[in-house]
């Protein structure tokens, strides 16, 4: 009979024994106290390249993932109910939603 390995679900991830876990605050304090030269990179001065994954788009009304956008108002929406409610909105409310999102129109 094959014996199955005993699994422990209390600690599913064990930190490697040869590594020292340091919280972000401790790393920050260590770098500040080292007084490194100005040109030397630190943990907080390294910049990541831009992401290759496209940014997720969310509905301006509900905050749900929005696969659709109204070409007339430029508002994003998630379903037909939101689209129906957008059709009856005054333009100042629509401009408020666009301002909150940070959309700046190229025309007008």
Phi, psi and omega in degrees: 000131180280130178269127178283145178294140180282125181252141178253121179264000177286321178231082183291335180239122176254123179293136181303141184289333182275358179254148178254125178278126178231127176293161183300323179297321179293320177297318179299314180295321179296317181292324180292324182279342181286335181053060180285159175300157186297326184276352184280129181288145176238180181299326185265351179263351179287135179251139178271149176290162179296149181289143177272347179278132180296149181293144178285144180249132182241154180296138178287339184265310187254340183087001177283160175303131188244105177278353185239154174219138179280122183291336181280310184266344182069012176280145176265145180216158186259332183208180184292328179296318178294321179297319179296321178289330178292329183294337182257007181278141173288160185294330179291328176291318179297317178296326176296315177299317180293325178293318179298321179288337181092019180280130174242126184281141179281337181247132175076000000 
